[in-house]
Amino acid sequence: MDTDYLKRVGRYIVTALLALGIIVYFGYHIWSTFKPDVKTEAVFQSTVTKAVDVDGYIFRSEIPLSANSGGTVVPSVSEGERVRAYGEAAGIYSSADPDTVEKINEIDVQIEMLSSVSVDSTITLKDAAKIDNELYSVMTQIRRALAKGDSETANNLRAELISGTNKKDILMGNSGNVAVRLSELRTQRSALVSQLGSRTETVTTPKSGYYYSESDGYETLFDPAVFDGADYDTLKNLVNVTPSAASNAGKIVTDSKWYTVCFVDSGIGAHMKEGQWRNITFAYNGDITLEMKLEQLIRGENGYACVFSTTDMPDSFEYTRVQPVKIAMAEYTGFKVRISDVRIIDGKQGVYVLDGSTVRFRLISIITDYEGYYIVETDPEVEIPEEGEETEPSDQETSSEEKTYRYLKLHDLIITEGTGLYDGRILGK
């Protein structure tokens, strides 16, 4: 074998590997020079609401309805439908088939929801958003019921979910005209009612109002009439009373105005005033928010009782007597800045931003903190100085006393990750 040839080949291989290593070495350092060693996040304006979490107790003007004869109660009107004084609200049937009654109830739910839609089926973005909120609310209630093992409630809510989906399909033009669909549902209902057999009693209403087929025993207990002259202890004791037995034929709600009673500590109550309007968010209703008026603010030894009211009665709203609510206390609008990104330079609070390839320090004026962020002023009422002469410091985060800084502005790129930062640093150097 030619040893000289092998030596030449070996030299070529060694030389090639050495050259490749040199290329990789210098290439890495060139890449490192131009590679950004920071991560950034653009500045946008945000609005946040600070709220207090409490229990809300629902009070309504209600009259329980009773049937004298035993049997199955079958509503004659949709849930929550207005009935005239002495009008028919329900019928009592002695031998009604449970499956037939369930089908009637499902149809009533669909009729109720579709009746809120205009006959011409005109839809706007607001209408679509409202339907989506209704569907989300029902799904939330179903998930909550299943989590508690309450399959009966979950099954009852299924009709609302189906109805809501049909309602959206109709509005979006996928299932024909609303009026036609309502006519079909009413025809189906009449056919099912005819299968119930003989009616033993008709339930009528003593006053005009909104009929609900279920009673919970709180109708006479959580009566708005108790607010007249009530003190803190009276209301606090009242909400802890065990209700009486529920009536067997539903109830009539005689007033569209209803109330939510909440108890807050003294620090929260001190920032409230009677006559104010507050946004109240109801967790059991898909976090729907209603604007409610603070009718009464009753001070007690351990805090305040707040009596809020509204005449808004949203479709499919769940009036569970006790439910978690959020009371909006304040709303703030500004730039949202992570607390962890804030630095103190020359005794001033601010953040580092990336301006092209240059690191700059921008001042912030903090309004409040919220869940790990600061909300800062978008337009501080101070004289914003011109950018000072930029001099590269000898080490990190130092600056001369004469240097001035501008305030953070919309679309600035806040540096959220990076090392060796200082005002005036040019990345890559």
TIGU-66631 format. One line per 3 residues: number of its first residue (from 1); their letters; for each residue x, y, z of N, C-alpha, C. Coordinates in steps of 0.1 Angstrom, whole numbers. Atoms other than C-alpha are relative to their C-alpha. Example, Ala and Ser with C-alpha at 12.3 -4.5 7.8 and 13.67 -1.06 7.14 Angstrom:
<fitors>
1 = AS = 9 -12 0 123 -45 78 9 12 0 | -9 -11 0 137 -11 71 -8 11 8
</fitors>
This chain:
<fitors>
1 = MDT = 9 -12 0 0 0 0 9 12 0 | -7 -12 1 12 35 -8 -2 8 13 | 1 -7 -13 20 50 26 0 15 -2
4 = DYL = 1 -15 3 26 85 11 -14 4 -3 | 14 -4 4 -9 85 -3 -9 1 13 | 8 0 -13 -24 76 31 3 12 8
7 = KRV = -4 -11 -8 -4 103 47 -7 13 -5 | 6 -12 6 -17 129 22 -15 0 3 | 15 0 -3 -53 118 27 -2 4 15
10 = GRY = 1 -3 -14 -48 120 65 1 15 3 | -2 -14 -1 -34 155 62 -12 8 -5 | 12 -6 5 -64 165 41 -12 0 9
13 = IVT = 11 1 -9 -89 152 66 2 8 12 | -3 -9 -12 -72 169 96 -2 14 -4 | 1 -14 5 -70 201 76 -14 4 -1
16 = ALL = 14 -3 2 -106 199 67 -8 2 13 | 7 0 -13 -118 192 102 4 13 8 | -5 -12 -6 -96 221 115 -7 12 -6
19 = ALG = 7 -12 6 -111 245 90 -15 0 4 | 14 0 -4 -146 234 98 -2 5 15 | 0 -5 -14 -139 239 135 1 15 1
22 = IIV = -2 -14 0 -126 274 128 -13 8 -5 | 12 -6 6 -157 282 107 -12 0 11 | 11 2 -10 -181 269 135 3 10 11
25 = YFG = -4 -9 -12 -162 289 162 -3 14 -3 | 3 -14 3 -163 322 144 -14 3 -4 | 14 -2 4 -198 316 130 -9 1 13
28 = YHI = 8 0 -13 -211 310 166 1 14 6 | -2 -13 -6 -196 343 178 -6 11 -8 | 7 -10 8 -209 362 148 -15 0 2
31 = WST = 14 1 -2 -243 348 153 -4 5 14 | 2 -5 -14 -241 356 191 -1 15 0 | -1 -15 1 -233 392 182 -13 6 -5
34 = FKP = 12 -6 5 -264 398 162 -13 -6 5 | 12 7 -6 -288 374 181 -5 9 11 | 6 -7 -11 -312 393 203 1 -8 12
37 = DVK = 0 7 -12 -306 383 239 -10 4 10 | 11 -4 -9 -338 397 252 -13 -4 -6 | 13 2 4 -375 390 250 -8 12 3
40 = TEA = 8 -12 -2 -401 418 246 -15 -3 -1 | 15 1 1 -438 424 249 -5 14 -3 | 5 -13 4 -457 452 232 -9 6 11
43 = VFQ = 8 -7 -10 -475 478 254 -14 3 -7 | 14 -3 4 -513 480 250 -8 5 12 | 9 -5 -10 -541 497 268 -9 -10 5
46 = STV = 9 10 -6 -561 476 292 -10 6 10 | 10 -5 -10 -592 481 314 -2 -12 10 | 2 11 -9 -594 460 346 -10 5 11
49 = TKA = 10 -3 -10 -621 459 373 4 -7 13 | -2 6 -13 -614 454 410 -13 -3 6 | 13 4 -5 -642 435 426 1 -7 13
52 = VDV = 0 7 -13 -651 420 460 -9 -12 -2 | 8 12 2 -664 384 461 -8 -2 13 | 9 2 -11 -694 378 484 -11 -9 -4
55 = DGY = 12 7 3 -726 358 486 -11 10 -2 | 12 -8 3 -757 373 471 -13 -7 3 | 13 6 -4 -792 366 485 -11 7 -8
58 = IFR = 10 -5 9 -820 370 460 -14 2 7 | 13 -3 -6 -852 387 472 -10 5 -12 | 10 -4 10 -884 390 450 -14 1 6
61 = SEI = 14 0 -4 -920 399 454 -7 -12 -6 | 5 12 5 -936 365 451 -12 -5 8 | 11 6 -7 -968 347 459 0 -15 -4
64 = PLS = 0 14 3 -967 309 462 -14 -5 -4 | 13 5 5 -994 290 444 -2 -15 4 | 2 14 -5 -1010 258 457 -12 -6 -8
67 = ANS = 11 8 6 -1032 231 442 -7 -8 11 | 8 7 -10 -1060 215 462 0 -15 -2 | 0 14 4 -1059 182 444 14 -5 -3
70 = GGT = -13 6 3 -1030 158 440 1 -2 -15 | -2 2 15 -1015 152 406 13 7 -5 | -12 -7 6 -989 165 382 -3 14 -5
73 = VVP = 2 -14 4 -985 202 376 6 2 -14 | -5 -3 14 -983 211 339 -3 15 -3 | 2 -14 3 -977 248 332 -8 3 -12
76 = SVS = 8 -4 12 -1001 265 308 7 11 -7 | -7 -11 7 -976 292 300 15 -3 1 | -14 2 0 -939 294 294 6 5 14
79 = EGE = -6 -4 -13 -915 297 324 4 15 -1 | -3 -14 -1 -913 334 334 -9 8 -9 | 9 -8 8 -942 344 311 -10 8 9
82 = RVR = 9 -8 -8 -964 372 323 -15 -5 -2 | 13 4 0 -999 362 333 -9 11 6 | 9 -10 -5 -1029 385 339 -6 -5 13
85 = AYG = 7 4 -12 -1047 386 372 -11 -10 -2 | 9 11 0 -1068 355 378 1 -8 -13 | -2 7 12 -1054 341 346 5 -14 3
88 = EAA = -4 14 -2 -1046 304 341 15 -1 -1 | -15 2 0 -1010 295 351 4 -15 -2 | -4 14 1 -1011 257 352 -13 -9 1
91 = GIY = 11 10 -1 -1033 226 351 5 -12 8 | -4 12 -8 -1033 196 375 -6 -12 -7 | 5 13 7 -1036 161 359 3 -11 9
94 = SSA = -1 11 -10 -1041 130 380 8 -11 -5 | -7 12 5 -1026 104 357 9 4 -12 | -8 -4 11 -1002 123 335 13 -8 -1
97 = DPD = -13 8 2 -973 103 319 12 9 2 | -12 -9 -2 -940 117 332 8 3 -12 | -8 -3 13 -923 114 298 -7 10 -8
100 = TVE = 8 -10 8 -951 134 282 2 14 6 | -2 -13 -8 -948 161 309 14 5 -3 | -14 -4 2 -910 162 304 1 6 -15
103 = KIN = 0 -5 14 -915 167 266 -7 14 -1 | 7 -13 0 -940 195 272 9 11 6 | -9 -10 -7 -915 212 296 11 4 -9
106 = EID = -11 -3 9 -887 210 270 -5 9 -11 | 5 -9 10 -910 226 244 -3 13 5 | 3 -13 -6 -920 253 268 13 8 1
109 = VQI = -13 -7 -1 -883 262 273 4 5 -14 | -3 -5 14 -878 264 235 -9 12 -4 | 9 -10 3 -909 285 231 4 13 7
112 = EML = -4 -12 -7 -897 309 258 11 7 -6 | -12 -6 5 -863 314 243 -3 6 -14 | 3 -4 14 -876 317 207 -9 12 0
115 = SSV = 9 -11 0 -903 342 217 7 13 2 | -8 -12 -2 -876 367 226 6 5 -13 | -6 -3 13 -865 367 190 -10 8 -9
118 = SVD = 9 -8 9 -880 393 166 -5 -9 -12 | 6 9 10 -903 377 140 7 1 -13 | -6 -2 13 -884 391 111 14 -7 0
121 = STI = -12 7 -2 -853 372 124 12 8 -4 | -12 -9 2 -830 402 119 9 -2 11 | -10 3 -10 -798 395 137 11 11 -1
124 = TLK = -12 -9 -1 -770 419 148 11 -7 8 | -11 6 -8 -737 412 164 -3 -1 15 | 4 -1 -14 -752 422 197 -9 -12 3
127 = DAA = 9 12 -2 -779 395 193 8 -13 1 | -9 13 0 -753 368 185 7 -1 13 | -7 0 -13 -733 378 215 -9 -4 12
130 = KID = 10 3 -10 -764 376 237 -3 -15 0 | 3 14 1 -772 341 225 12 -8 5 | -12 7 -4 -736 329 230 1 1 15
133 = NEL = 0 -1 -15 -738 342 266 -10 -9 6 | 10 9 -5 -770 323 271 5 -14 0 | -5 14 2 -755 291 258 11 -3 10
136 = YSV = -11 2 -10 -724 296 280 -5 -1 14 | 6 1 -13 -746 302 310 -6 -14 3 | 6 13 -2 -765 270 305 10 -11 1
139 = MTQ = -10 11 -1 -734 249 299 7 1 13 | -6 -2 -13 -719 264 330 -8 -7 11 | 9 6 -10 -749 253 350 -1 -15 -1
142 = IRR = 0 15 2 -749 218 335 13 -6 6 | -13 5 -5 -712 214 344 0 0 15 | 1 -1 -15 -719 226 380 -9 -11 5
145 = ALA = 9 10 -4 -748 202 383 6 -14 0 | -7 13 2 -728 172 370 11 -1 11 | -11 1 -10 -699 181 394 -6 -3 13
148 = KGD = 7 3 -13 -724 179 423 -7 -14 -1 | 7 13 1 -738 146 410 -15 2 -2 | 15 -3 2 -772 163 402 -3 -2 -14
151 = SET = 3 3 14 -781 145 370 -14 5 -4 | 13 -4 3 -817 155 373 0 15 -5 | -1 -14 4 -809 192 371 7 2 -14
154 = ANN = -7 0 13 -784 186 343 -9 -4 -12 | 9 5 11 -810 167 323 -11 11 -3 | 10 -10 2 -836 195 328 6 12 -8
157 = LRA = -7 -11 7 -810 221 315 3 -4 -14 | -3 5 14 -805 200 284 -9 7 -10 | 10 -6 9 -837 214 269 4 15 -3
160 = ELI = -4 -14 2 -824 250 274 12 0 -10 | -11 0 9 -792 241 257 -4 -3 -15 | 5 3 14 -810 225 227 -7 12 -6
163 = SGT = 7 -12 5 -833 255 225 9 11 -4 | -9 -11 3 -805 280 226 8 -3 -13 | -6 4 13 -787 261 198 -9 2 -12
166 = NKK = 10 -2 11 -819 261 177 -2 14 -2 | 3 -15 1 -824 298 184 11 6 -8 | -11 -6 7 -789 306 172 -1 -4 -15
169 = DIL = 1 5 13 -794 284 141 -10 8 -8 | 10 -7 6 -826 302 133 4 14 -4 | -5 -14 2 -811 337 137 10 1 -11
172 = MGN = -11 0 10 -782 327 115 -5 -4 -13 | 6 4 13 -806 316 88 2 -14 -4 | -3 14 3 -799 279 91 -12 -9 2
175 = SGN = 11 9 -3 -833 266 102 -14 7 -3 | 13 -6 3 -861 288 87 -4 12 8 | 6 -11 -7 -883 315 101 -4 -2 14
178 = VAV = 4 1 -14 -888 321 138 -15 -3 2 | 14 2 -1 -925 324 135 -5 -14 -4 | 4 13 5 -928 292 116 4 -11 11
181 = RLS = -4 10 -10 -908 273 142 -8 1 13 | 8 -2 -12 -928 288 171 -14 -7 -2 | 13 7 3 -960 276 154 1 -15 1
184 = ELR = -2 15 -1 -946 241 150 0 -5 15 | -1 4 -14 -937 240 187 -13 0 7 | 13 -1 -7 -971 252 199 -9 -11 -5
187 = TQR = 8 11 5 -988 226 177 4 -13 6 | -5 12 -7 -966 199 192 -4 0 14 | 4 -1 -14 -974 211 226 -15 -3 2
190 = SAL = 14 3 -1 -1011 210 221 -3 -15 -2 | 2 14 2 -1009 175 208 4 -8 12 | -5 7 -12 -989 164 239 -10 2 12
193 = VSQ = 9 -3 -11 -1013 182 263 -13 -9 -1 | 12 8 2 -1042 163 247 2 -15 5 | -3 14 -4 -1025 130 258 1 -1 15
196 = LGS = -1 0 -15 -1024 140 295 -12 -6 7 | 12 5 -7 -1059 128 302 -8 12 5 | 9 -10 -6 -1085 147 323 7 9 10
199 = RTE = -6 -10 -10 -1076 178 342 -9 0 12 | 8 0 -12 -1086 178 378 -1 14 7 | 0 -13 -5 -1078 214 386 7 10 -8
202 = TVT = -7 -11 7 -1068 247 371 5 10 10 | -7 -9 -9 -1043 269 389 0 14 -6 | 1 -14 5 -1050 306 386 8 9 9
205 = TPK = -8 -9 -8 -1031 336 398 -8 11 7 | 8 -11 -7 -1044 361 424 4 14 -5 | -5 -13 6 -1024 389 408 7 -2 -13
208 = SGY = -7 2 12 -1008 396 375 15 -1 4 | -15 2 -3 -971 387 373 6 -10 -9 | -8 10 8 -945 363 360 -1 -14 7
211 = YYS = 3 13 -6 -953 326 365 13 -8 -1 | -11 10 -1 -926 301 376 -5 -13 6 | 6 12 -3 -934 265 379 6 -7 13
214 = ESD = -6 5 -12 -910 258 408 0 9 12 | -1 -8 -12 -911 270 444 11 -6 9 | -11 4 -9 -883 269 470 -3 2 15
217 = GYE = 4 -2 -14 -901 279 502 5 14 5 | -4 -13 -4 -884 313 503 -9 12 -4 | 9 -11 6 -913 332 487 -4 10 11
220 = TLF = 5 -9 -11 -926 346 520 11 5 9 | -11 -3 -9 -892 347 537 9 11 -6 | -8 -10 7 -871 366 512 -9 10 -7
223 = DPA = 9 -10 5 -897 393 507 6 14 1 | -5 -13 -1 -886 428 498 -6 9 10 | 7 -8 -10 -911 442 523 8 1 13
226 = VFD = -8 0 -13 -886 433 551 10 11 0 | -10 -11 1 -862 461 539 -5 12 7 | 5 -12 -6 -885 487 554 3 0 15
229 = GAD = -3 -1 -14 -869 496 587 10 -10 5 | -9 11 -5 -846 466 588 14 5 3 | -14 -3 -4 -812 468 605 9 -12 -5
232 = YDT = -10 10 5 -780 448 598 -3 -14 6 | 2 13 -6 -787 421 623 -13 -7 -4 | 13 6 5 -823 416 611 3 -8 -13
235 = LKN = -2 6 13 -811 409 576 10 -12 1 | -10 11 -2 -781 388 587 -7 -13 6 | 7 11 -6 -804 366 608 -10 -6 -10
238 = LVN = 10 4 9 -830 364 581 6 -10 -10 | -5 8 10 -807 349 555 5 -14 5 | -4 12 -6 -798 321 579 -12 -9 5
241 = VTP = 12 7 -4 -834 310 585 -3 -11 -10 | 4 11 8 -845 276 572 -13 3 -7 | 13 -4 6 -873 281 546 -11 -11 3
244 = SAA = 11 9 -2 -907 265 549 -1 -9 -12 | 2 9 11 -920 238 526 -4 7 -12 | 3 -7 12 -922 247 490 -15 -3 -4
247 = SNA = 14 2 5 -957 252 474 0 -10 -11 | 1 11 10 -969 225 450 -4 4 -14 | 5 -4 14 -980 246 420 8 12 -5
250 = GKI = -8 -11 5 -952 271 415 -3 13 7 | 2 -14 -6 -954 309 422 -1 10 -11 | 2 -11 9 -962 342 407 9 11 5
253 = VTD = -9 -11 -4 -936 370 408 -7 13 -5 | 9 -11 3 -956 402 410 7 13 -4 | -7 -12 3 -929 428 404 13 -3 -8
256 = SKW = -12 2 8 -901 430 378 12 4 8 | -11 -4 -8 -880 447 404 4 -10 10 | -5 10 -10 -858 423 424 13 5 6
259 = YTV = -11 -5 -9 -830 426 449 10 -11 2 | -11 8 -5 -796 412 458 5 6 13 | -6 -5 -13 -785 415 494 13 -6 2
262 = CFV = -14 5 -2 -748 412 501 5 6 13 | -6 -5 -12 -728 416 533 15 2 -2 | -14 -3 3 -694 433 531 6 6 13
265 = DSG = -6 -5 -12 -668 443 557 0 16 0 | 1 -15 -2 -665 479 570 9 7 -10 | -9 -6 9 -635 487 548 -6 1 -14
268 = IGA = 7 -1 13 -655 479 516 -12 9 1 | 12 -8 -1 -687 495 528 2 14 1 | -3 -14 -2 -670 527 536 2 7 -14
271 = HMK = -2 -6 14 -664 532 498 -13 0 -8 | 13 0 7 -701 528 489 -9 11 5 | 9 -10 -3 -729 552 489 -14 -3 -6
274 = EGQ = 14 3 5 -767 548 486 -2 8 -13 | 3 -6 13 -779 556 451 10 -3 -11 | -10 4 10 -748 544 434 -4 -12 -8
277 = WRN = 3 12 8 -750 520 405 13 -8 -1 | -12 9 0 -726 490 406 -3 -12 -9 | 1 12 9 -719 462 382 1 -13 9
280 = ITF = 0 13 -8 -728 428 399 1 -12 -10 | -2 12 8 -715 396 383 -5 -12 7 | 6 12 -6 -734 364 389 6 -13 -6
283 = AYN = -7 12 5 -713 332 387 -9 -11 -5 | 8 11 4 -742 308 385 -7 3 -14 | 6 -4 13 -754 326 353 10 3 -11
286 = GDI = -10 -2 10 -723 323 332 8 13 1 | -7 -13 -3 -708 354 349 -6 12 -7 | 7 -12 6 -734 377 334 1 11 10
289 = TLE = -2 -12 -8 -730 412 347 -13 9 -1 | 11 -9 0 -760 434 357 3 13 7 | -2 -13 -7 -760 471 366 -11 1 10
292 = MKL = 10 -1 -11 -778 474 400 2 12 8 | 0 -12 -9 -787 503 422 1 -4 14 | -1 2 -14 -776 504 458 -11 8 7
295 = EQL = 11 -6 -6 -809 511 474 2 3 15 | -3 -2 -14 -798 507 510 14 -4 4 | -13 3 -6 -765 507 528 -1 0 15
298 = IRG = 3 1 -14 -771 494 563 12 -4 8 | -12 2 -8 -743 497 588 -3 -9 12 | 1 8 -12 -738 471 615 14 -1 7
301 = ENG = -12 0 -8 -712 463 641 11 -8 -7 | -10 8 7 -694 438 618 1 3 -15 | -1 -3 14 -698 455 585 -13 7 -5
304 = YAC = 11 -6 6 -725 466 561 -9 -10 -8 | 9 7 8 -756 451 545 -3 9 -12 | 3 -8 12 -760 462 509 -12 -6 -7
307 = VFS = 13 4 7 -794 461 492 1 6 -14 | -1 -4 14 -790 462 454 -13 -3 -7 | 13 3 8 -820 464 429 2 2 -15
310 = TTD = 1 -2 15 -827 461 392 -14 -5 -5 | 13 5 7 -857 456 369 4 -8 -12 | -4 8 11 -836 437 344 -2 -15 3
313 = MPD = 3 14 -2 -848 401 340 5 -7 -13 | -6 7 12 -824 383 315 -7 -13 -3 | 6 13 4 -837 353 296 8 -11 7
316 = SFE = -6 12 -6 -830 320 314 9 3 12 | -7 -3 -12 -816 338 344 -3 -9 12 | 2 10 -11 -811 314 374 -1 8 13
319 = YTR = 2 -7 -12 -826 330 405 3 -8 12 | -4 8 -12 -809 306 429 1 10 12 | 1 -9 -11 -815 322 463 13 5 6
322 = VQP = -14 -4 -5 -779 322 475 10 -4 -11 | -10 3 10 -752 324 449 12 10 1 | -12 -8 0 -716 338 446 -1 12 -10
325 = VKI = 0 -11 9 -714 373 431 12 8 2 | -11 -9 0 -688 399 424 -5 14 0 | 4 -14 0 -694 436 433 12 8 -6
328 = AMA = -11 -8 6 -673 459 410 2 12 9 | -3 -12 -9 -656 485 432 6 11 -7 | -7 -10 8 -634 503 407 4 -5 -13
331 = EYT = -5 3 13 -624 503 371 11 9 -4 | -12 -8 3 -590 513 359 4 -3 -14 | -5 2 14 -577 519 324 14 6 -1
334 = GFK = -14 -5 2 -540 522 315 8 -11 -7 | -9 10 5 -510 503 303 2 -11 10 | -2 11 -9 -506 468 318 15 -4 0
337 = VRI = -15 3 -1 -470 462 331 2 -10 10 | -3 10 -10 -458 431 348 9 6 12 | -7 -6 -11 -446 440 383 14 -5 0
340 = SDV = -14 5 0 -415 418 378 8 7 -10 | -7 -8 10 -405 440 348 5 13 5 | -3 -14 -5 -403 472 369 13 1 6
343 = RII = -13 -3 -6 -369 486 378 0 14 7 | -2 -13 -5 -358 515 399 13 5 -3 | -12 -6 5 -332 537 383 0 15 4
346 = DGK = -1 -14 -5 -320 570 398 -12 3 9 | 11 -3 -9 -348 566 424 -13 1 -7 | 13 -1 8 -375 564 396 -4 -13 -5
349 = QGV = 5 13 4 -397 535 387 -3 1 -15 | 2 0 15 -398 524 351 3 -14 -5 | -3 12 6 -392 496 327 10 2 -12
352 = YVL = -9 -1 12 -366 488 300 -8 -3 -12 | 6 3 13 -378 489 264 10 -1 -10 | -9 2 12 -362 480 231 -4 10 -11
355 = DGS = 2 -10 10 -360 510 208 9 -3 -12 | -9 5 11 -347 495 175 9 -10 6 | -10 9 -6 -315 478 188 5 6 13
358 = TVR = -5 -7 -12 -311 502 217 -9 -2 12 | 8 1 -12 -322 496 253 -2 14 6 | 3 -13 -6 -340 526 268 -8 -3 13
361 = FRL = 8 0 -12 -354 532 303 -12 9 -1 | 12 -9 0 -390 545 304 -7 0 13 | 7 -2 -13 -407 559 334 -15 -4 -1
364 = ISI = 14 3 -1 -441 548 346 -6 7 12 | 8 -6 -11 -468 564 368 -11 -10 4 | 9 11 -4 -486 536 387 -13 5 5
367 = ITD = 13 -3 -4 -523 538 391 -4 -10 11 | 4 11 -10 -529 504 409 7 -12 -4 | -5 13 4 -518 468 410 -11 -9 -2
370 = YEG = 12 9 3 -539 439 397 6 -13 -5 | -3 14 4 -531 402 397 14 -1 -7 | -14 1 5 -493 405 392 4 11 -10
373 = YYI = -3 -11 9 -495 436 371 -1 14 6 | 3 -14 -3 -493 474 375 -9 5 -12 | 7 -8 10 -519 495 357 6 14 1
376 = VET = -7 -13 -1 -500 527 348 -6 10 -10 | 6 -11 7 -510 561 334 4 -1 -15 | -3 0 14 -512 563 296 5 14 -4
379 = DPE = -4 -14 3 -507 601 297 2 7 13 | -3 -7 -13 -491 613 329 -1 15 -1 | 1 -14 1 -499 648 338 12 7 6
382 = VEI = -13 -6 -3 -463 659 340 7 4 -12 | -8 -4 12 -439 676 317 9 -11 -3 | -9 11 5 -422 649 297 12 6 -6
385 = PEE = -12 -6 5 -386 659 292 5 -6 -13 | -6 5 12 -367 656 260 10 -11 4 | -9 11 -3 -345 625 257 14 7 3
388 = GEE = -13 -5 -4 -312 633 275 11 -5 -8 | -12 5 8 -278 629 260 3 -14 5 | -2 14 -4 -272 592 260 15 -3 1
391 = TEP = -14 3 -2 -238 582 275 0 -15 5 | 0 14 -4 -229 545 278 8 -1 13 | -6 1 -13 -222 538 315 11 -11 0
394 = SDQ = -11 9 0 -191 519 325 -5 -14 6 | 6 13 -4 -212 492 342 -15 1 0 | 14 1 2 -248 481 344 -8 10 9
397 = ETS = 10 -8 -7 -278 503 355 6 11 8 | -4 -12 -6 -260 535 363 -3 11 -10 | 3 -11 8 -267 569 350 4 13 7
400 = SEE = -4 -12 -7 -257 605 356 -12 7 5 | 11 -7 -6 -278 628 377 -8 9 -10 | 6 -9 10 -285 650 347 -9 -7 -10
403 = KTY = 7 7 11 -300 623 325 -15 0 3 | 14 0 -1 -337 625 319 -6 -11 -8 | 6 11 7 -361 598 307 -15 3 -4
406 = RYL = 14 -2 4 -394 597 288 -9 -10 7 | 10 9 -5 -426 580 299 -3 -11 -10 | 5 11 8 -438 547 286 -11 4 -9
409 = KLH = 11 -4 10 -460 550 255 -6 -13 -7 | 7 11 7 -484 528 235 9 -6 -11 | -8 8 10 -467 501 214 15 -1 3
412 = DLI = -14 2 -4 -433 504 232 1 -15 3 | -3 14 -2 -416 470 235 7 -2 13 | -5 2 -14 -411 462 272 9 -12 0
415 = ITE = -9 12 -1 -381 439 278 -4 -8 12 | 5 9 -11 -394 410 298 11 -10 5 | -11 9 -3 -362 389 297 12 5 -6
418 = GTG = -13 -5 5 -326 400 294 9 2 11 | -11 -2 -10 -293 404 312 9 11 -4 | -9 -11 3 -268 432 315 -7 12 -6
421 = LYD = 7 -11 6 -294 458 307 3 14 7 | -2 -14 -4 -288 496 310 -5 9 -10 | 5 -10 9 -302 527 294 12 4 -10
424 = GRI = -10 -3 10 -283 532 261 8 -11 -5 | -7 12 6 -270 497 256 -5 -3 -13 | 4 4 13 -269 487 220 2 -15 -1
427 = LGK = -1 14 0 -276 450 216 10 -4 -11 | -10 5 10 -249 431 199 14 5 3 | -13 -6 -3 -221 452 214 4 -5 14
</fitors>
